[in-house]
Amino acid sequence: MASHTCSKCRKIIHPGDLFYRCTIKVFAEFDGVINIKNNKIDVEKEFEKARSYPEDLIEEEVFKEFDFTLCPRCKEIYCANPLHLPLG
Ligand SMILES: [Zn+2]
């Protein structure tokens, strides 16, 4: 069985050692409300603009997934403050 490496601190995790898988999914949410700030939107022009963006860039705008391997210490640090909020 191959060993793993902690994605955060690069520590080698040997076969049989405890480690964690951290999967983060970030996706666009829709609350059912469409805000139209400017009534003069040219829909055809907007669609044309969107078509010129690379497909993977548009997908990334809607859904992004991260997958990390964490050693026990890095898992504790991550879980204590996953959004890096200011402590105080
Ligand atoms: Zn680590």
PDB file of the backbone (N, CA, C, O) and the ligand in Angstrom, with CONECT records:
HET     ZN  A 101       1
ATOM      1  N   MET A   1       0.849  -1.200   0.000  1.00  0.00           N
ATOM      2  CA  MET A   1       0.000   0.000   0.000  1.00  0.00           C
ATOM      3  C   MET A   1       0.882   1.246   0.000  1.00  0.00           C
ATOM      4  O   MET A   1       1.837   1.339   0.771  1.00  0.00           O
ATOM      5  N   ALA A   2       0.563   2.178  -0.850  1.00  0.00           N
ATOM      6  CA  ALA A   2       1.372   3.387  -0.982  1.00  0.00           C
ATOM      7  C   ALA A   2       1.123   4.340   0.181  1.00  0.00           C
ATOM      8  O   ALA A   2       0.039   4.365   0.765  1.00  0.00           O
ATOM      9  N   SER A   3       2.142   5.117   0.501  1.00  0.00           N
ATOM     10  CA  SER A   3       1.960   6.113   1.546  1.00  0.00           C
ATOM     11  C   SER A   3       1.339   7.364   0.921  1.00  0.00           C
ATOM     12  O   SER A   3       1.362   7.551  -0.296  1.00  0.00           O
ATOM     13  N   HIS A   4       0.790   8.203   1.781  1.00  0.00           N
ATOM     14  CA  HIS A   4       0.183   9.459   1.345  1.00  0.00           C
ATOM     15  C   HIS A   4       1.012  10.619   1.871  1.00  0.00           C
ATOM     16  O   HIS A   4       1.878  10.433   2.726  1.00  0.00           O
ATOM     17  N   THR A   5       0.750  11.797   1.368  1.00  0.00           N
ATOM     18  CA  THR A   5       1.414  13.008   1.836  1.00  0.00           C
ATOM     19  C   THR A   5       0.355  14.018   2.236  1.00  0.00           C
ATOM     20  O   THR A   5      -0.604  14.235   1.495  1.00  0.00           O
ATOM     21  N   CYS A   6       0.513  14.639   3.393  1.00  0.00           N
ATOM     22  CA  CYS A   6      -0.427  15.675   3.839  1.00  0.00           C
ATOM     23  C   CYS A   6      -0.380  16.843   2.847  1.00  0.00           C
ATOM     24  O   CYS A   6       0.692  17.365   2.542  1.00  0.00           O
ATOM     25  N   SER A   7      -1.535  17.236   2.356  1.00  0.00           N
ATOM     26  CA  SER A   7      -1.608  18.325   1.373  1.00  0.00           C
ATOM     27  C   SER A   7      -1.171  19.665   1.965  1.00  0.00           C
ATOM     28  O   SER A   7      -0.767  20.566   1.230  1.00  0.00           O
ATOM     29  N   LYS A   8      -1.251  19.796   3.283  1.00  0.00           N
ATOM     30  CA  LYS A   8      -0.939  21.079   3.931  1.00  0.00           C
ATOM     31  C   LYS A   8       0.540  21.162   4.347  1.00  0.00           C
ATOM     32  O   LYS A   8       1.246  22.081   3.931  1.00  0.00           O
ATOM     33  N   CYS A   9       1.012  20.205   5.168  1.00  0.00           N
ATOM     34  CA  CYS A   9       2.367  20.298   5.719  1.00  0.00           C
ATOM     35  C   CYS A   9       3.366  19.384   5.020  1.00  0.00           C
ATOM     36  O   CYS A   9       4.554  19.403   5.342  1.00  0.00           O
ATOM     37  N   ARG A  10       2.896  18.588   4.069  1.00  0.00           N
ATOM     38  CA  ARG A  10       3.722  17.688   3.257  1.00  0.00           C
ATOM     39  C   ARG A  10       4.284  16.515   4.057  1.00  0.00           C
ATOM     40  O   ARG A  10       5.158  15.805   3.559  1.00  0.00           O
ATOM     41  N   LYS A  11       3.806  16.290   5.287  1.00  0.00           N
ATOM     42  CA  LYS A  11       4.254  15.148   6.095  1.00  0.00           C
ATOM     43  C   LYS A  11       3.875  13.852   5.384  1.00  0.00           C
ATOM     44  O   LYS A  11       2.783  13.733   4.828  1.00  0.00           O
ATOM     45  N   ILE A  12       4.789  12.884   5.408  1.00  0.00           N
ATOM     46  CA  ILE A  12       4.512  11.566   4.831  1.00  0.00           C
ATOM     47  C   ILE A  12       3.605  10.801   5.788  1.00  0.00           C
ATOM     48  O   ILE A  12       3.894  10.702   6.981  1.00  0.00           O
ATOM     49  N   ILE A  13       2.521  10.269   5.270  1.00  0.00           N
ATOM     50  CA  ILE A  13       1.604   9.457   6.061  1.00  0.00           C
ATOM     51  C   ILE A  13       1.836   8.009   5.635  1.00  0.00           C
ATOM     52  O   ILE A  13       1.528   7.622   4.507  1.00  0.00           O
ATOM     53  N   HIS A  14       2.382   7.220   6.552  1.00  0.00           N
ATOM     54  CA  HIS A  14       2.751   5.837   6.245  1.00  0.00           C
ATOM     55  C   HIS A  14       1.519   4.939   6.244  1.00  0.00           C
ATOM     56  O   HIS A  14       0.512   5.248   6.882  1.00  0.00           O
ATOM     57  N   PRO A  15       1.609   3.829   5.524  1.00  0.00           N
ATOM     58  CA  PRO A  15       0.490   2.882   5.497  1.00  0.00           C
ATOM     59  C   PRO A  15       0.056   2.515   6.920  1.00  0.00           C
ATOM     60  O   PRO A  15       0.888   2.174   7.761  1.00  0.00           O
ATOM     61  N   GLY A  16      -1.233   2.587   7.177  1.00  0.00           N
ATOM     62  CA  GLY A  16      -1.777   2.257   8.497  1.00  0.00           C
ATOM     63  C   GLY A  16      -1.927   3.458   9.407  1.00  0.00           C
ATOM     64  O   GLY A  16      -2.666   3.388  10.389  1.00  0.00           O
ATOM     65  N   ASP A  17      -1.234   4.586   9.107  1.00  0.00           N
ATOM     66  CA  ASP A  17      -1.363   5.799   9.921  1.00  0.00           C
ATOM     67  C   ASP A  17      -2.732   6.441   9.692  1.00  0.00           C
ATOM     68  O   ASP A  17      -3.324   6.320   8.620  1.00  0.00           O
ATOM     69  N   LEU A  18      -3.215   7.123  10.725  1.00  0.00           N
ATOM     70  CA  LEU A  18      -4.482   7.846  10.612  1.00  0.00           C
ATOM     71  C   LEU A  18      -4.301   9.072   9.719  1.00  0.00           C
ATOM     72  O   LEU A  18      -3.347   9.831   9.887  1.00  0.00           O
ATOM     73  N   PHE A  19      -5.205   9.258   8.785  1.00  0.00           N
ATOM     74  CA  PHE A  19      -5.206  10.484   7.987  1.00  0.00           C
ATOM     75  C   PHE A  19      -6.642  10.788   7.579  1.00  0.00           C
ATOM     76  O   PHE A  19      -7.534   9.957   7.749  1.00  0.00           O
ATOM     77  N   TYR A  20      -6.856  11.966   7.049  1.00  0.00           N
ATOM     78  CA  TYR A  20      -8.204  12.427   6.716  1.00  0.00           C
ATOM     79  C   TYR A  20      -8.277  12.880   5.271  1.00  0.00           C
ATOM     80  O   TYR A  20      -7.303  13.363   4.693  1.00  0.00           O
ATOM     81  N   ARG A  21      -9.455  12.710   4.710  1.00  0.00           N
ATOM     82  CA  ARG A  21      -9.733  13.211   3.371  1.00  0.00           C
ATOM     83  C   ARG A  21     -10.618  14.441   3.564  1.00  0.00           C
ATOM     84  O   ARG A  21     -11.640  14.373   4.247  1.00  0.00           O
ATOM     85  N   CYS A  22     -10.232  15.544   2.973  1.00  0.00           N
ATOM     86  CA  CYS A  22     -10.993  16.792   3.092  1.00  0.00           C
ATOM     87  C   CYS A  22     -11.481  17.183   1.697  1.00  0.00           C
ATOM     88  O   CYS A  22     -10.689  17.569   0.837  1.00  0.00           O
ATOM     89  N   THR A  23     -12.774  17.080   1.489  1.00  0.00           N
ATOM     90  CA  THR A  23     -13.364  17.434   0.199  1.00  0.00           C
ATOM     91  C   THR A  23     -14.178  18.705   0.389  1.00  0.00           C
ATOM     92  O   THR A  23     -15.056  18.768   1.249  1.00  0.00           O
ATOM     93  N   ILE A  24     -13.884  19.705  -0.409  1.00  0.00           N
ATOM     94  CA  ILE A  24     -14.594  20.986  -0.327  1.00  0.00           C
ATOM     95  C   ILE A  24     -15.307  21.214  -1.651  1.00  0.00           C
ATOM     96  O   ILE A  24     -14.687  21.206  -2.715  1.00  0.00           O
ATOM     97  N   LYS A  25     -16.604  21.414  -1.572  1.00  0.00           N
ATOM     98  CA  LYS A  25     -17.391  21.693  -2.774  1.00  0.00           C
ATOM     99  C   LYS A  25     -17.940  23.114  -2.675  1.00  0.00           C
ATOM    100  O   LYS A  25     -18.593  23.477  -1.696  1.00  0.00           O
ATOM    101  N   VAL A  26     -17.668  23.899  -3.694  1.00  0.00           N
ATOM    102  CA  VAL A  26     -18.157  25.277  -3.749  1.00  0.00           C
ATOM    103  C   VAL A  26     -19.022  25.383  -4.994  1.00  0.00           C
ATOM    104  O   VAL A  26     -18.538  25.210  -6.113  1.00  0.00           O
ATOM    105  N   PHE A  27     -20.299  25.668  -4.795  1.00  0.00           N
ATOM    106  CA  PHE A  27     -21.181  25.731  -5.957  1.00  0.00           C
ATOM    107  C   PHE A  27     -22.170  26.884  -5.850  1.00  0.00           C
ATOM    108  O   PHE A  27     -22.550  27.312  -4.760  1.00  0.00           O
ATOM    109  N   ALA A  28     -22.565  27.362  -7.001  1.00  0.00           N
ATOM    110  CA  ALA A  28     -23.491  28.487  -7.059  1.00  0.00           C
ATOM    111  C   ALA A  28     -24.846  28.045  -6.497  1.00  0.00           C
ATOM    112  O   ALA A  28     -25.329  26.954  -6.797  1.00  0.00           O
ATOM    113  N   GLU A  29     -25.432  28.886  -5.701  1.00  0.00           N
ATOM    114  CA  GLU A  29     -26.752  28.620  -5.130  1.00  0.00           C
ATOM    115  C   GLU A  29     -27.714  29.652  -5.703  1.00  0.00           C
ATOM    116  O   GLU A  29     -27.326  30.782  -6.000  1.00  0.00           O
ATOM    117  N   PHE A  30     -28.953  29.258  -5.853  1.00  0.00           N
ATOM    118  CA  PHE A  30     -29.958  30.157  -6.423  1.00  0.00           C
ATOM    119  C   PHE A  30     -31.159  30.211  -5.492  1.00  0.00           C
ATOM    120  O   PHE A  30     -31.723  29.178  -5.129  1.00  0.00           O
ATOM    121  N   ASP A  31     -31.546  31.421  -5.110  1.00  0.00           N
ATOM    122  CA  ASP A  31     -32.667  31.568  -4.170  1.00  0.00           C
ATOM    123  C   ASP A  31     -33.989  31.836  -4.883  1.00  0.00           C
ATOM    124  O   ASP A  31     -35.002  32.088  -4.230  1.00  0.00           O
ATOM    125  N   GLY A  32     -33.992  31.786  -6.211  1.00  0.00           N
ATOM    126  CA  GLY A  32     -35.223  31.978  -6.963  1.00  0.00           C
ATOM    127  C   GLY A  32     -35.501  33.427  -7.329  1.00  0.00           C
ATOM    128  O   GLY A  32     -36.493  33.718  -7.997  1.00  0.00           O
ATOM    129  N   VAL A  33     -34.637  34.338  -6.900  1.00  0.00           N
ATOM    130  CA  VAL A  33     -34.845  35.761  -7.187  1.00  0.00           C
ATOM    131  C   VAL A  33     -33.836  36.211  -8.230  1.00  0.00           C
ATOM    132  O   VAL A  33     -32.644  35.924  -8.113  1.00  0.00           O
ATOM    133  N   ILE A  34     -34.313  36.916  -9.250  1.00  0.00           N
ATOM    134  CA  ILE A  34     -33.429  37.492 -10.261  1.00  0.00           C
ATOM    135  C   ILE A  34     -33.501  39.004 -10.126  1.00  0.00           C
ATOM    136  O   ILE A  34     -34.560  39.608 -10.297  1.00  0.00           O
ATOM    137  N   ASN A  35     -32.368  39.599  -9.821  1.00  0.00           N
ATOM    138  CA  ASN A  35     -32.303  41.052  -9.697  1.00  0.00           C
ATOM    139  C   ASN A  35     -31.898  41.651 -11.036  1.00  0.00           C
ATOM    140  O   ASN A  35     -30.818  41.362 -11.551  1.00  0.00           O
ATOM    141  N   ILE A  36     -32.755  42.475 -11.594  1.00  0.00           N
ATOM    142  CA  ILE A  36     -32.431  43.164 -12.837  1.00  0.00           C
ATOM    143  C   ILE A  36     -32.258  44.635 -12.501  1.00  0.00           C
ATOM    144  O   ILE A  36     -33.224  45.373 -12.308  1.00  0.00           O
ATOM    145  N   LYS A  37     -30.992  45.037 -12.439  1.00  0.00           N
ATOM    146  CA  LYS A  37     -30.674  46.408 -12.047  1.00  0.00           C
ATOM    147  C   LYS A  37     -30.813  47.360 -13.230  1.00  0.00           C
ATOM    148  O   LYS A  37     -31.170  48.528 -13.074  1.00  0.00           O
ATOM    149  N   ASN A  38     -30.527  46.839 -14.396  1.00  0.00           N
ATOM    150  CA  ASN A  38     -30.574  47.680 -15.585  1.00  0.00           C
ATOM    151  C   ASN A  38     -31.558  47.069 -16.586  1.00  0.00           C
ATOM    152  O   ASN A  38     -31.300  45.997 -17.135  1.00  0.00           O
ATOM    153  N   ASN A  39     -32.661  47.736 -16.818  1.00  0.00           N
ATOM    154  CA  ASN A  39     -33.692  47.207 -17.711  1.00  0.00           C
ATOM    155  C   ASN A  39     -33.274  47.215 -19.176  1.00  0.00           C
ATOM    156  O   ASN A  39     -33.961  46.641 -20.021  1.00  0.00           O
ATOM    157  N   LYS A  40     -32.156  47.859 -19.480  1.00  0.00           N
ATOM    158  CA  LYS A  40     -31.722  47.959 -20.875  1.00  0.00           C
ATOM    159  C   LYS A  40     -30.736  46.855 -21.251  1.00  0.00           C
ATOM    160  O   LYS A  40     -29.904  47.049 -22.137  1.00  0.00           O
ATOM    161  N   ILE A  41     -30.817  45.719 -20.601  1.00  0.00           N
ATOM    162  CA  ILE A  41     -29.909  44.602 -20.898  1.00  0.00           C
ATOM    163  C   ILE A  41     -30.233  44.038 -22.278  1.00  0.00           C
ATOM    164  O   ILE A  41     -31.379  43.706 -22.584  1.00  0.00           O
ATOM    165  N   ASP A  42     -29.191  43.939 -23.101  1.00  0.00           N
ATOM    166  CA  ASP A  42     -29.322  43.327 -24.421  1.00  0.00           C
ATOM    167  C   ASP A  42     -29.031  41.835 -24.251  1.00  0.00           C
ATOM    168  O   ASP A  42     -27.873  41.419 -24.220  1.00  0.00           O
ATOM    169  N   VAL A  43     -30.087  41.042 -24.143  1.00  0.00           N
ATOM    170  CA  VAL A  43     -29.950  39.615 -23.852  1.00  0.00           C
ATOM    171  C   VAL A  43     -29.074  38.921 -24.892  1.00  0.00           C
ATOM    172  O   VAL A  43     -28.199  38.126 -24.548  1.00  0.00           O
ATOM    173  N   GLU A  44     -29.319  39.228 -26.163  1.00  0.00           N
ATOM    174  CA  GLU A  44     -28.546  38.596 -27.241  1.00  0.00           C
ATOM    175  C   GLU A  44     -27.054  38.919 -27.097  1.00  0.00           C
ATOM    176  O   GLU A  44     -26.201  38.055 -27.300  1.00  0.00           O
ATOM    177  N   LYS A  45     -26.756  40.157 -26.749  1.00  0.00           N
ATOM    178  CA  LYS A  45     -25.366  40.576 -26.576  1.00  0.00           C
ATOM    179  C   LYS A  45     -24.722  39.855 -25.381  1.00  0.00           C
ATOM    180  O   LYS A  45     -23.561  39.451 -25.439  1.00  0.00           O
ATOM    181  N   GLU A  46     -25.487  39.705 -24.316  1.00  0.00           N
ATOM    182  CA  GLU A  46     -24.977  39.010 -23.122  1.00  0.00           C
ATOM    183  C   GLU A  46     -24.694  37.542 -23.424  1.00  0.00           C
ATOM    184  O   GLU A  46     -23.676  37.004 -22.988  1.00  0.00           O
ATOM    185  N   PHE A  47     -25.593  36.889 -24.170  1.00  0.00           N
ATOM    186  CA  PHE A  47     -25.374  35.489 -24.549  1.00  0.00           C
ATOM    187  C   PHE A  47     -24.130  35.361 -25.415  1.00  0.00           C
ATOM    188  O   PHE A  47     -23.338  34.433 -25.247  1.00  0.00           O
ATOM    189  N   GLU A  48     -23.965  36.297 -26.342  1.00  0.00           N
ATOM    190  CA  GLU A  48     -22.799  36.293 -27.238  1.00  0.00           C
ATOM    191  C   GLU A  48     -21.514  36.433 -26.430  1.00  0.00           C
ATOM    192  O   GLU A  48     -20.513  35.776 -26.715  1.00  0.00           O
ATOM    193  N   LYS A  49     -21.556  37.302 -25.413  1.00  0.00           N
ATOM    194  CA  LYS A  49     -20.400  37.523 -24.548  1.00  0.00           C
ATOM    195  C   LYS A  49     -20.073  36.230 -23.785  1.00  0.00           C
ATOM    196  O   LYS A  49     -18.910  35.839 -23.678  1.00  0.00           O
ATOM    197  N   ALA A  50     -21.117  35.576 -23.258  1.00  0.00           N
ATOM    198  CA  ALA A  50     -20.930  34.336 -22.500  1.00  0.00           C
ATOM    199  C   ALA A  50     -20.360  33.229 -23.370  1.00  0.00           C
ATOM    200  O   ALA A  50     -19.552  32.427 -22.904  1.00  0.00           O
ATOM    201  N   ARG A  51     -20.777  33.180 -24.634  1.00  0.00           N
ATOM    202  CA  ARG A  51     -20.294  32.140 -25.546  1.00  0.00           C
ATOM    203  C   ARG A  51     -18.799  32.274 -25.816  1.00  0.00           C
ATOM    204  O   ARG A  51     -18.141  31.292 -26.159  1.00  0.00           O
ATOM    205  N   SER A  52     -18.259  33.485 -25.664  1.00  0.00           N
ATOM    206  CA  SER A  52     -16.846  33.703 -25.955  1.00  0.00           C
ATOM    207  C   SER A  52     -15.948  33.281 -24.785  1.00  0.00           C
ATOM    208  O   SER A  52     -14.732  33.181 -24.949  1.00  0.00           O
ATOM    209  N   TYR A  53     -16.541  33.029 -23.592  1.00  0.00           N
ATOM    210  CA  TYR A  53     -15.739  32.580 -22.444  1.00  0.00           C
ATOM    211  C   TYR A  53     -15.410  31.107 -22.605  1.00  0.00           C
ATOM    212  O   TYR A  53     -16.239  30.338 -23.092  1.00  0.00           O
ATOM    213  N   PRO A  54     -14.189  30.697 -22.196  1.00  0.00           N
ATOM    214  CA  PRO A  54     -13.854  29.268 -22.225  1.00  0.00           C
ATOM    215  C   PRO A  54     -14.809  28.476 -21.325  1.00  0.00           C
ATOM    216  O   PRO A  54     -15.180  28.930 -20.243  1.00  0.00           O
ATOM    217  N   GLU A  55     -15.198  27.285 -21.793  1.00  0.00           N
ATOM    218  CA  GLU A  55     -16.193  26.483 -21.078  1.00  0.00           C
ATOM    219  C   GLU A  55     -15.756  26.134 -19.658  1.00  0.00           C
ATOM    220  O   GLU A  55     -16.563  26.171 -18.729  1.00  0.00           O
ATOM    221  N   ASP A  56     -14.473  25.796 -19.490  1.00  0.00           N
ATOM    222  CA  ASP A  56     -14.007  25.416 -18.153  1.00  0.00           C
ATOM    223  C   ASP A  56     -14.063  26.580 -17.173  1.00  0.00           C
ATOM    224  O   ASP A  56     -14.241  26.381 -15.971  1.00  0.00           O
ATOM    225  N   LEU A  57     -13.908  27.810 -17.697  1.00  0.00           N
ATOM    226  CA  LEU A  57     -13.998  28.994 -16.845  1.00  0.00           C
ATOM    227  C   LEU A  57     -15.426  29.197 -16.358  1.00  0.00           C
ATOM    228  O   LEU A  57     -15.656  29.567 -15.207  1.00  0.00           O
ATOM    229  N   ILE A  58     -16.380  28.951 -17.248  1.00  0.00           N
ATOM    230  CA  ILE A  58     -17.792  29.082 -16.881  1.00  0.00           C
ATOM    231  C   ILE A  58     -18.156  28.003 -15.862  1.00  0.00           C
ATOM    232  O   ILE A  58     -18.843  28.281 -14.879  1.00  0.00           O
ATOM    233  N   GLU A  59     -17.695  26.770 -16.095  1.00  0.00           N
ATOM    234  CA  GLU A  59     -17.964  25.680 -15.148  1.00  0.00           C
ATOM    235  C   GLU A  59     -17.399  25.994 -13.782  1.00  0.00           C
ATOM    236  O   GLU A  59     -18.051  25.752 -12.766  1.00  0.00           O
ATOM    237  N   GLU A  60     -16.177  26.537 -13.748  1.00  0.00           N
ATOM    238  CA  GLU A  60     -15.521  26.866 -12.496  1.00  0.00           C
ATOM    239  C   GLU A  60     -16.294  27.936 -11.735  1.00  0.00           C
ATOM    240  O   GLU A  60     -16.270  27.981 -10.505  1.00  0.00           O
ATOM    241  N   GLU A  61     -16.976  28.792 -12.481  1.00  0.00           N
ATOM    242  CA  GLU A  61     -17.785  29.852 -11.878  1.00  0.00           C
ATOM    243  C   GLU A  61     -18.991  29.259 -11.150  1.00  0.00           C
ATOM    244  O   GLU A  61     -19.497  29.854 -10.198  1.00  0.00           O
ATOM    245  N   VAL A  62     -19.446  28.100 -11.591  1.00  0.00           N
ATOM    246  CA  VAL A  62     -20.652  27.463 -11.058  1.00  0.00           C
ATOM    247  C   VAL A  62     -20.329  26.376 -10.043  1.00  0.00           C
ATOM    248  O   VAL A  62     -21.038  26.229  -9.047  1.00  0.00           O
ATOM    249  N   PHE A  63     -19.264  25.612 -10.285  1.00  0.00           N
ATOM    250  CA  PHE A  63     -18.935  24.494  -9.408  1.00  0.00           C
ATOM    251  C   PHE A  63     -17.437  24.284  -9.338  1.00  0.00           C
ATOM    252  O   PHE A  63     -16.754  24.235 -10.361  1.00  0.00           O
ATOM    253  N   LYS A  64     -16.929  24.159  -8.116  1.00  0.00           N
ATOM    254  CA  LYS A  64     -15.499  23.907  -7.932  1.00  0.00           C
ATOM    255  C   LYS A  64     -15.350  22.934  -6.770  1.00  0.00           C
ATOM    256  O   LYS A  64     -15.966  23.107  -5.719  1.00  0.00           O
ATOM    257  N   GLU A  65     -14.524  21.906  -6.972  1.00  0.00           N
ATOM    258  CA  GLU A  65     -14.323  20.920  -5.921  1.00  0.00           C
ATOM    259  C   GLU A  65     -12.841  20.783  -5.630  1.00  0.00           C
ATOM    260  O   GLU A  65     -12.014  20.739  -6.541  1.00  0.00           O
ATOM    261  N   PHE A  66     -12.514  20.715  -4.335  1.00  0.00           N
ATOM    262  CA  PHE A  66     -11.146  20.514  -3.896  1.00  0.00           C
ATOM    263  C   PHE A  66     -11.089  19.209  -3.113  1.00  0.00           C
ATOM    264  O   PHE A  66     -12.036  18.856  -2.410  1.00  0.00           O
ATOM    265  N   ASP A  67      -9.980  18.500  -3.236  1.00  0.00           N
ATOM    266  CA  ASP A  67      -9.827  17.249  -2.514  1.00  0.00           C
ATOM    267  C   ASP A  67      -8.425  17.205  -1.906  1.00  0.00           C
ATOM    268  O   ASP A  67      -7.427  17.215  -2.627  1.00  0.00           O
ATOM    269  N   PHE A  68      -8.359  17.157  -0.577  1.00  0.00           N
ATOM    270  CA  PHE A  68      -7.078  17.185   0.114  1.00  0.00           C
ATOM    271  C   PHE A  68      -6.922  15.989   1.036  1.00  0.00           C
ATOM    272  O   PHE A  68      -7.904  15.420   1.514  1.00  0.00           O
ATOM    273  N   THR A  69      -5.674  15.618   1.277  1.00  0.00           N
ATOM    274  CA  THR A  69      -5.330  14.619   2.294  1.00  0.00           C
ATOM    275  C   THR A  69      -4.723  15.398   3.453  1.00  0.00           C
ATOM    276  O   THR A  69      -3.839  16.231   3.251  1.00  0.00           O
ATOM    277  N   LEU A  70      -5.199  15.127   4.674  1.00  0.00           N
ATOM    278  CA  LEU A  70      -4.681  15.848   5.834  1.00  0.00           C
ATOM    279  C   LEU A  70      -4.180  14.883   6.901  1.00  0.00           C
ATOM    280  O   LEU A  70      -4.800  13.851   7.159  1.00  0.00           O
ATOM    281  N   CYS A  71      -3.047  15.231   7.522  1.00  0.00           N
ATOM    282  CA  CYS A  71      -2.562  14.484   8.673  1.00  0.00           C
ATOM    283  C   CYS A  71      -3.433  14.912   9.869  1.00  0.00           C
ATOM    284  O   CYS A  71      -4.119  15.930   9.787  1.00  0.00           O
ATOM    285  N   PRO A  72      -3.417  14.151  10.980  1.00  0.00           N
ATOM    286  CA  PRO A  72      -4.281  14.493  12.118  1.00  0.00           C
ATOM    287  C   PRO A  72      -4.105  15.931  12.633  1.00  0.00           C
ATOM    288  O   PRO A  72      -5.084  16.600  12.963  1.00  0.00           O
ATOM    289  N   ARG A  73      -2.842  16.401  12.699  1.00  0.00           N
ATOM    290  CA  ARG A  73      -2.606  17.759  13.215  1.00  0.00           C
ATOM    291  C   ARG A  73      -3.213  18.822  12.274  1.00  0.00           C
ATOM    292  O   ARG A  73      -3.867  19.757  12.736  1.00  0.00           O
ATOM    293  N   CYS A  74      -2.999  18.676  10.979  1.00  0.00           N
ATOM    294  CA  CYS A  74      -3.543  19.643  10.018  1.00  0.00           C
ATOM    295  C   CYS A  74      -5.064  19.567   9.977  1.00  0.00           C
ATOM    296  O   CYS A  74      -5.721  20.582   9.743  1.00  0.00           O
ATOM    297  N   LYS A  75      -5.637  18.385  10.200  1.00  0.00           N
ATOM    298  CA  LYS A  75      -7.098  18.248  10.269  1.00  0.00           C
ATOM    299  C   LYS A  75      -7.640  19.029  11.461  1.00  0.00           C
ATOM    300  O   LYS A  75      -8.656  19.714  11.340  1.00  0.00           O
ATOM    301  N   GLU A  76      -6.963  18.933  12.625  1.00  0.00           N
ATOM    302  CA  GLU A  76      -7.396  19.667  13.819  1.00  0.00           C
ATOM    303  C   GLU A  76      -7.350  21.176  13.561  1.00  0.00           C
ATOM    304  O   GLU A  76      -8.289  21.900  13.892  1.00  0.00           O
ATOM    305  N   ILE A  77      -6.259  21.633  12.973  1.00  0.00           N
ATOM    306  CA  ILE A  77      -6.090  23.069  12.698  1.00  0.00           C
ATOM    307  C   ILE A  77      -7.160  23.533  11.712  1.00  0.00           C
ATOM    308  O   ILE A  77      -7.761  24.592  11.889  1.00  0.00           O
ATOM    309  N   TYR A  78      -7.392  22.728  10.672  1.00  0.00           N
ATOM    310  CA  TYR A  78      -8.390  23.104   9.667  1.00  0.00           C
ATOM    311  C   TYR A  78      -9.791  23.169  10.290  1.00  0.00           C
ATOM    312  O   TYR A  78     -10.525  24.138  10.089  1.00  0.00           O
ATOM    313  N   CYS A  79     -10.152  22.125  11.048  1.00  0.00           N
ATOM    314  CA  CYS A  79     -11.500  22.059  11.610  1.00  0.00           C
ATOM    315  C   CYS A  79     -11.753  23.138  12.662  1.00  0.00           C
ATOM    316  O   CYS A  79     -12.899  23.521  12.893  1.00  0.00           O
ATOM    317  N   ALA A  80     -10.697  23.627  13.294  1.00  0.00           N
ATOM    318  CA  ALA A  80     -10.860  24.669  14.308  1.00  0.00           C
ATOM    319  C   ALA A  80     -11.299  25.995  13.685  1.00  0.00           C
ATOM    320  O   ALA A  80     -11.941  26.809  14.348  1.00  0.00           O
ATOM    321  N   ASN A  81     -10.954  26.215  12.411  1.00  0.00           N
ATOM    322  CA  ASN A  81     -11.284  27.490  11.775  1.00  0.00           C
ATOM    323  C   ASN A  81     -11.211  27.356  10.256  1.00  0.00           C
ATOM    324  O   ASN A  81     -10.319  27.925   9.627  1.00  0.00           O
ATOM    325  N   PRO A  82     -12.135  26.613   9.665  1.00  0.00           N
ATOM    326  CA  PRO A  82     -12.036  26.318   8.223  1.00  0.00           C
ATOM    327  C   PRO A  82     -12.091  27.543   7.318  1.00  0.00           C
ATOM    328  O   PRO A  82     -11.559  27.504   6.209  1.00  0.00           O
ATOM    329  N   LEU A  83     -12.715  28.619   7.755  1.00  0.00           N
ATOM    330  CA  LEU A  83     -12.822  29.814   6.902  1.00  0.00           C
ATOM    331  C   LEU A  83     -11.786  30.891   7.254  1.00  0.00           C
ATOM    332  O   LEU A  83     -11.856  32.017   6.763  1.00  0.00           O
ATOM    333  N   HIS A  84     -10.833  30.529   8.105  1.00  0.00           N
ATOM    334  CA  HIS A  84      -9.789  31.478   8.530  1.00  0.00           C
ATOM    335  C   HIS A  84     -10.414  32.772   9.051  1.00  0.00           C
ATOM    336  O   HIS A  84      -9.943  33.864   8.736  1.00  0.00           O
ATOM    337  N   LEU A  85     -11.460  32.648   9.837  1.00  0.00           N
ATOM    338  CA  LEU A  85     -12.103  33.834  10.406  1.00  0.00           C
ATOM    339  C   LEU A  85     -11.184  34.427  11.468  1.00  0.00           C
ATOM    340  O   LEU A  85     -10.459  33.697  12.143  1.00  0.00           O
ATOM    341  N   PRO A  86     -11.214  35.747  11.617  1.00  0.00           N
ATOM    342  CA  PRO A  86     -10.374  36.352  12.656  1.00  0.00           C
ATOM    343  C   PRO A  86     -10.802  35.845  14.034  1.00  0.00           C
ATOM    344  O   PRO A  86     -11.992  35.810  14.345  1.00  0.00           O
ATOM    345  N   LEU A  87      -9.843  35.461  14.841  1.00  0.00           N
ATOM    346  CA  LEU A  87     -10.147  34.954  16.177  1.00  0.00           C
ATOM    347  C   LEU A  87     -10.158  36.111  17.156  1.00  0.00           C
ATOM    348  O   LEU A  87      -9.399  37.070  17.018  1.00  0.00           O
ATOM    349  N   GLY A  88     -10.994  36.011  18.105  1.00  0.00           N
ATOM    350  CA  GLY A  88     -10.999  37.099  19.095  1.00  0.00           C
ATOM    351  C   GLY A  88     -12.298  37.086  19.775  1.00  0.00           C
ATOM    352  O   GLY A  88     -12.543  37.911  20.655  1.00  0.00           O
TER     353      GLY A  88
HETATM  354 ZN    ZN A 101      -0.234  17.970   7.846  1.00  0.00          ZN2+
END
